[in-house]
Amino acid sequence: MNAREMIRERADVFEVVPVLAKLNDFELEKLTEDFTDEEAIKTGPWIAVHARNQTTLCTLIVGALVLYFQIATRAKHLRFAVKNLMDDIGLGETQIYRCVDAWRGFRQFMDETKTLSQFSSESLKILGAKCSSAEAREKAIELARQGQRITAKRAKQLVTKLGNPLPKSTRRHNWHYQGNAAKVTVSPAEGHSLSDLDAIIQDLQECINKLAAKRYATA
């Protein structure tokens, strides 16, 4: 069977991808030149499920393996090994630790592959974060078991609604940094505190990326 036939027959994705790898763009155009509306309607959701499954699974695999290694190298003389591991993985420490949090929050559901397929990778990280709550995760699992998609936006809504509210006095605390060209003040968002370092660092990294993109756009 060619790649198109394999996809129509819902072959194993790990068998389909190597066949696709042998085709250039021109060959793909020839293979799909009579692609129908009906085929598009059926194929799109199949691809989406596999795309979500792989990113979700990768997030949990990273979290599981890194947590194992962290615990295994907990002796003081082995702590350097964790830093070396972070560098070798190459995702950035913040994202890796978010994977660990996702694993801690959802490892008990690893045998529910259909349920986990409803989660995006980012939603697992949001719901697994320390600022989230068991109630938010449980509600997300309940919705996923009903076949509802748990996107990053949906996950944030659940955390806001069912998270662990902080006292207002805690929310008001800010962090300040004075550099050579800029002064930065970090104010925790509603429902968060400065103790939510992973989430705050992620937001700051996204801010830096947007600022860098603006620089390139005006260059």
Secondary structure, DSSP 8 states (H G I E B T S, - for coil): --HHHHHHTT--HHHHHHHHHT--HHHHHHHTTT--HHHHHHHHHHHHHHHHHHHHHHHHHHHHHHHHHHHHT-SGGGTHHHHHHHHHH-S-HHHHHHHHHHHHHHGGGTT-HHHHTTB-HHHHHHHHSTTS-HHHHHHHHHHHHTT--B-HHHHHHHHHHHS----HHHHT--EEEE-SS-EEEE---TT--TT-HHHHHHHHHHHHHHHHHHHHHH-
